[in-house]
Amino acid sequence: MSYSVGKVADLAGTTVRTLHHYDEIKLLSPSGRTPSGYRRYDDADLDRLQQILFYRELGFSLEEIASVLDDRDTSPSEHLRRQHALLTGRIARLQEMAAAVEHALEAQKMGIKLTPEEKFEIFGEGYQEYEDEAEQRWGGSDAWKQSQQKAARLSKADWVRIKAEGDEIMRRIAESVRAGIPADSEQAMDIAEEHRQHIIRNFYDCSYVMQRGLAVMYLADPRFQETYEKEVTGGAAWFHDAVIANADRGEAA
């Protein structure tokens, strides 16, 4: 079975112009031509295109991709193992960045008294990329002003404690999900309440309404969702529901 260049472009989510360029530089030449000279791609060509697009997504240059794919000493299974290793590394990096986002957004402007070296030590490398996002989104709010005032009084030891508290809440969430604890149970709502008190103690007055807003963000923002999902599948949705249930309980009291 063969495919036209337009069909291949549609299947791969790329452009005809890109496929023409790949042909011109001998990175991906179609296996056949029609009597009129039009390109026709077969299944093997599509397999090669899939690998090209994979390596491009990971930042490889076209020259590097050609060198990798044309290495006759590398078998298809070895290519798959290499791709798996590259993807695993990228996933781990994204998860680290997602965790840093959560620290940055919930703490607002984290670690005002910390040196850059101390920030890296406590929160990891990813925090710097997102640190300013909180100020852009909430810089004019009372919660922002409160968090600024509290953060100014925190030491490195305080931030280490705060991170440990957050990690413990995350551990309890993952443990509860794995145990099949309902999100509207007393145990789940208690975890959500501890999360709210954690914010109040360390950052700003977090009302049930504000915590509801955070819960929505945990599902709406892929970065937050990944932070919970890396701990346990379904963690983001479970904690969202636990927060909502806890808010309902608190507001009804």
C-alpha positions as CSV (number, residue, x, y, z in Angstrom):
1,M,0.0,0.0,0.0
2,S,1.3,3.4,-0.8
3,Y,0.3,7.0,0.1
4,S,0.5,10.4,-1.5
5,V,2.6,13.1,0.0
6,G,-0.6,14.9,1.0
7,K,-1.9,11.9,2.8
8,V,1.3,11.3,4.6
9,A,1.4,14.9,5.7
10,D,-2.1,14.6,7.1
11,L,-1.3,11.3,8.9
12,A,1.9,12.6,10.5
13,G,0.6,16.1,11.4
14,T,3.3,17.7,9.3
15,T,3.4,19.7,6.0
16,V,3.9,18.7,2.4
17,R,6.7,21.3,2.3
18,T,8.5,19.6,5.2
19,L,8.2,16.2,3.4
20,H,9.6,17.7,0.2
21,H,12.5,19.1,2.2
22,Y,13.2,15.8,3.8
23,D,13.3,14.3,0.3
24,E,15.6,17.0,-1.0
25,I,18.2,16.4,1.8
26,K,17.8,12.6,1.5
27,L,16.5,12.2,5.0
28,L,13.3,10.6,3.8
29,S,12.9,9.7,0.2
30,P,9.7,8.1,-1.0
31,S,10.0,4.5,-2.1
32,G,8.1,5.0,-5.3
33,R,6.8,7.5,-7.9
34,T,3.8,7.5,-10.1
35,P,4.2,7.6,-13.9
36,S,3.7,11.3,-13.6
37,G,6.5,11.6,-11.1
38,Y,4.5,12.2,-7.9
39,R,5.9,10.8,-4.7
40,R,4.4,7.6,-3.2
41,Y,5.3,6.5,0.4
42,D,5.0,3.0,1.7
43,D,4.7,1.7,5.3
44,A,8.5,1.5,5.7
45,D,8.7,5.2,4.8
46,L,6.0,6.0,7.4
47,D,8.0,4.1,10.0
48,R,11.1,6.2,9.2
49,L,9.0,9.4,9.3
50,Q,7.7,8.5,12.7
51,Q,11.2,8.1,14.0
52,I,12.3,11.4,12.4
53,L,9.5,13.3,14.0
54,F,10.2,11.7,17.4
55,Y,13.8,12.8,17.3
56,R,12.9,16.2,16.1
57,E,10.5,16.6,19.1
58,L,13.4,15.8,21.4
59,G,15.5,18.6,19.8
60,F,17.8,16.6,17.5
61,S,19.0,18.4,14.3
62,L,18.2,16.9,10.9
63,E,21.9,16.0,10.5
64,E,21.9,14.2,13.8
65,I,18.7,12.3,12.9
66,A,20.2,11.2,9.6
67,S,23.3,9.9,11.4
68,V,21.2,8.0,14.0
69,L,18.8,6.4,11.5
70,D,21.4,5.5,8.9
71,D,23.6,3.7,11.4
72,R,23.5,0.2,10.0
73,D,24.8,-1.3,13.3
74,T,21.6,-0.2,15.1
75,S,18.7,-2.5,14.9
76,P,15.0,-1.4,15.0
77,S,14.7,-2.8,18.6
78,E,17.8,-0.8,19.7
79,H,16.2,2.3,18.2
80,L,13.1,1.6,20.3
81,R,15.2,1.1,23.5
82,R,17.0,4.4,22.8
83,Q,13.7,6.2,22.3
84,H,12.3,4.7,25.5
85,A,15.3,5.9,27.4
86,L,15.1,9.4,25.9
87,L,11.4,9.6,26.7
88,T,11.8,8.4,30.2
89,G,14.5,11.1,30.8
90,R,12.2,13.8,29.4
91,I,9.2,12.6,31.5
92,A,11.3,12.7,34.6
93,R,12.4,16.3,33.8
94,L,8.9,17.4,33.1
95,Q,7.8,15.9,36.4
96,E,10.5,17.8,38.2
97,M,9.4,21.0,36.6
98,A,5.7,20.3,37.5
99,A,6.7,19.8,41.1
100,A,8.6,23.1,41.0
101,V,5.5,24.9,39.5
102,E,3.4,23.8,42.5
103,H,5.9,25.1,45.0
104,A,6.2,28.4,43.1
105,L,2.5,29.0,42.6
106,E,1.3,27.9,46.1
107,A,4.1,29.7,47.9
108,Q,3.7,32.7,45.6
109,K,7.2,34.2,45.6
110,M,9.1,31.4,47.3
111,G,12.2,31.9,49.3
112,I,12.7,35.6,49.5
113,K,15.4,35.1,52.0
114,L,17.0,32.2,50.2
115,T,20.0,32.5,48.0
116,P,19.7,31.0,44.4
117,E,21.9,28.1,45.5
118,E,19.6,27.4,48.4
119,K,16.5,27.5,46.2
120,F,18.1,24.9,43.9
121,E,19.0,22.8,46.8
122,I,15.5,22.8,48.4
123,F,13.2,23.0,45.4
124,G,15.2,21.7,42.5
125,E,16.2,23.3,39.2
126,G,12.7,23.9,37.7
127,Y,11.4,26.5,40.1
128,Q,13.2,29.4,38.5
129,E,11.4,29.0,35.2
130,Y,8.0,29.6,36.8
131,E,8.8,31.7,39.8
132,D,7.5,34.9,38.3
133,E,4.2,33.4,37.1
134,A,2.7,33.7,40.6
135,E,3.4,37.4,40.8
136,Q,2.0,38.0,37.3
137,R,-1.2,36.2,38.2
138,W,-1.8,37.3,41.8
139,G,0.6,40.2,42.4
140,G,-2.2,42.6,43.3
141,S,-4.1,40.3,45.7
142,D,-4.2,40.4,49.5
143,A,-3.0,36.8,49.5
144,W,0.1,37.9,47.5
145,K,0.8,40.6,50.1
146,Q,0.4,38.2,53.0
147,S,2.7,35.6,51.4
148,Q,5.3,38.3,50.8
149,Q,5.2,39.3,54.4
150,K,5.4,35.8,55.7
151,A,8.1,34.7,53.3
152,A,10.3,37.6,54.4
153,R,10.4,36.1,57.9
154,L,11.2,32.5,56.8
155,S,14.6,31.0,57.1
156,K,16.2,28.2,55.0
157,A,15.2,25.7,57.8
158,D,11.6,27.0,57.5
159,W,11.5,26.3,53.8
160,V,12.9,22.8,54.3
161,R,10.1,22.2,56.8
162,I,7.5,23.6,54.5
163,K,8.6,21.3,51.7
164,A,8.7,18.3,54.0
165,E,5.1,19.1,55.1
166,G,4.0,19.4,51.5
167,D,5.7,16.1,50.6
168,E,3.9,14.4,53.5
169,I,0.5,15.6,52.3
170,M,1.3,14.3,48.8
171,R,2.4,10.9,50.3
172,R,-1.0,10.7,52.2
173,I,-2.9,11.5,49.0
174,A,-1.1,8.8,47.0
175,E,-1.5,6.3,49.9
176,S,-5.2,7.0,50.1
177,V,-5.8,6.7,46.3
178,R,-4.0,3.4,46.2
179,A,-6.0,2.1,49.2
180,G,-9.3,3.0,47.4
181,I,-10.3,5.6,50.0
182,P,-13.3,7.6,48.7
183,A,-12.6,11.2,47.9
184,D,-15.6,12.3,50.0
185,S,-14.6,10.2,53.0
186,E,-13.6,11.8,56.4
187,Q,-10.0,10.6,55.8
188,A,-9.9,12.4,52.4
189,M,-11.5,15.6,53.7
190,D,-9.0,15.6,56.6
191,I,-6.1,15.5,54.2
192,A,-7.7,18.4,52.2
193,E,-8.1,20.4,55.4
194,E,-4.5,19.8,56.4
195,H,-3.5,21.1,52.9
196,R,-5.6,24.2,53.5
197,Q,-4.1,24.7,57.0
198,H,-0.6,24.2,55.5
199,I,-1.2,27.1,53.2
200,I,-2.7,29.2,56.0
201,R,0.3,28.5,58.4
202,N,2.9,29.3,55.8
203,F,1.6,31.5,53.1
204,Y,-1.8,33.2,53.2
205,D,-5.3,33.0,54.6
206,C,-6.8,30.3,52.4
207,S,-10.6,30.2,52.6
208,Y,-12.6,27.3,51.4
209,V,-13.5,29.4,48.3
210,M,-9.8,30.0,47.5
211,Q,-9.0,26.3,48.0
212,R,-11.8,25.4,45.7
213,G,-10.1,27.6,43.1
214,L,-6.8,25.8,43.7
215,A,-8.5,22.4,43.2
216,V,-9.9,23.5,39.9
217,M,-6.4,24.5,38.8
218,Y,-5.1,21.1,39.8
219,L,-7.2,19.6,37.0
220,A,-7.2,22.5,34.5
221,D,-3.4,23.1,34.5
222,P,-1.5,20.2,33.0
223,R,1.6,21.0,35.1
224,F,-0.3,20.6,38.4
225,Q,-2.1,17.5,37.1
226,E,1.3,15.9,36.3
227,T,2.6,16.7,39.8
228,Y,-0.2,14.6,41.3
229,E,-0.3,11.9,38.6
230,K,3.4,11.1,39.0
231,E,2.7,10.1,42.5
232,V,-0.4,8.0,41.8
233,T,-2.7,7.6,38.8
234,G,-5.9,9.5,39.4
235,G,-4.3,11.6,42.2
236,A,-5.2,15.0,40.7
237,A,-8.9,14.2,40.3
238,W,-9.1,12.5,43.7
239,F,-7.6,15.5,45.5
240,H,-9.8,17.9,43.6
241,D,-12.9,16.0,44.8
242,A,-11.5,15.8,48.4
243,V,-11.0,19.5,48.5
244,I,-14.5,20.2,47.2
245,A,-16.0,17.7,49.7
246,N,-14.0,19.3,52.5
247,A,-15.1,22.8,51.5
248,D,-18.8,21.7,51.5
249,R,-18.3,20.2,54.9
250,G,-16.6,23.3,56.3
251,E,-19.1,25.8,54.8
252,A,-22.0,23.7,56.2
253,A,-20.6,23.7,59.7
